[in-house]
């Protein structure tokens, strides 16, 4: 039970790390977008800017989808963690009863 609990905690930590990575990627994409906007507005190339904006929107949508999936996984892991903790507590109670006998 403890091993399952530890595995659940490791997976939760991993999901948190993934979330941080995705947030960093969003910051990088935002910076890149601003750089490209300034570059293309200087050149007067609005068509390319629209194409890049569409690509950025696609990337944002992709990131949001990943974030939703990650949040769902994290919620699932938290539920598993709670179940595992309850099971561990029950097992520890049974062990204590058996030791008492």
C-alpha positions as CSV (number, residue, x, y, z in Angstrom):
1,X,0.0,0.0,0.0
2,X,2.8,2.3,0.9
3,X,4.5,1.6,-2.5
4,X,1.2,2.5,-4.3
5,X,0.9,5.7,-2.2
6,X,4.5,6.6,-3.1
7,X,3.9,5.9,-6.7
8,X,0.8,8.1,-6.7
9,X,2.8,10.9,-5.0
10,X,5.5,10.6,-7.6
11,X,3.0,10.8,-10.4
12,X,1.4,13.9,-8.9
13,X,4.8,15.5,-8.6
14,X,5.4,14.6,-12.3
15,X,2.1,16.2,-13.3
16,X,3.0,19.3,-11.4
17,X,6.4,19.5,-13.2
18,X,4.6,19.0,-16.5
19,X,2.3,21.9,-15.7
20,X,5.3,24.2,-14.9
21,X,6.9,23.2,-18.2
22,X,3.7,24.0,-20.1
23,X,3.5,27.4,-18.4
24,X,7.1,28.1,-19.4
25,X,6.3,27.1,-22.9
26,X,3.4,29.5,-23.0
27,X,5.6,32.4,-21.8
28,X,8.1,31.5,-24.5
29,X,5.4,31.4,-27.1
30,X,4.0,34.7,-26.0
31,X,7.5,36.3,-26.2
32,X,8.0,34.8,-29.6
33,X,4.6,36.0,-30.7
34,X,5.4,39.6,-29.6
35,X,8.7,39.5,-31.4
36,X,7.2,38.2,-34.6
37,X,4.4,40.8,-34.4
38,X,6.9,43.6,-34.1
39,X,9.0,42.2,-36.9
40,X,6.2,41.7,-39.3
41,X,4.5,45.0,-38.5
42,X,7.7,46.8,-39.3
43,X,7.9,45.0,-42.7
44,X,4.2,45.6,-43.4
45,X,3.7,41.9,-44.0
46,X,0.2,41.5,-42.5
47,X,-0.5,38.2,-44.4
48,X,2.4,36.4,-42.7
49,X,1.3,37.9,-39.4
50,X,-2.2,36.5,-39.8
51,X,-0.7,33.1,-40.6
52,X,1.5,33.2,-37.6
53,X,-1.4,34.3,-35.4
54,X,-3.4,31.3,-36.6
55,X,-0.4,29.1,-35.8
56,X,-0.2,30.6,-32.3
57,X,-3.9,30.1,-31.7
58,X,-3.5,26.4,-32.7
59,X,-0.6,26.1,-30.3
60,X,-2.6,27.7,-27.5
61,X,-5.5,25.4,-28.2
62,X,-3.1,22.4,-28.1
63,X,-1.6,23.7,-24.8
64,X,-5.1,24.2,-23.3
65,X,-6.0,20.6,-24.4
66,X,-2.9,19.3,-22.7
67,X,-3.6,21.3,-19.6
68,X,-7.1,20.0,-19.4
69,X,-5.9,16.5,-19.8
70,X,-3.2,17.0,-17.2
71,X,-5.6,18.5,-14.8
72,X,-7.9,15.5,-15.2
73,X,-5.0,13.2,-14.6
74,X,-4.0,15.2,-11.6
75,X,-7.6,15.0,-10.2
76,X,-7.6,11.3,-10.9
77,X,-4.3,10.8,-9.1
78,X,-5.5,12.8,-6.1
79,X,-8.6,10.6,-5.9
80,X,-6.4,7.5,-6.2
81,X,-4.1,9.0,-3.5
82,X,-7.1,9.5,-1.2
83,X,-8.3,5.9,-1.8
84,X,-4.9,4.5,-1.2
85,X,-4.4,6.6,1.9
86,X,-7.8,5.3,3.3
87,X,-6.8,1.7,2.3
88,X,-3.4,2.2,4.1
89,X,-5.1,3.5,7.2
90,X,-7.5,0.5,7.2
91,X,-4.6,-1.9,6.7
92,X,-2.7,-0.2,9.6
93,X,-5.8,-0.6,11.8
94,X,-6.1,-4.2,10.9
95,X,-2.4,-4.7,11.6
96,X,-2.9,-3.1,15.0
97,X,-5.9,-5.3,15.8
98,X,-4.0,-8.4,14.8
99,X,-1.0,-7.4,16.9
100,X,-3.4,-6.8,19.8
101,X,-4.7,-10.3,19.5
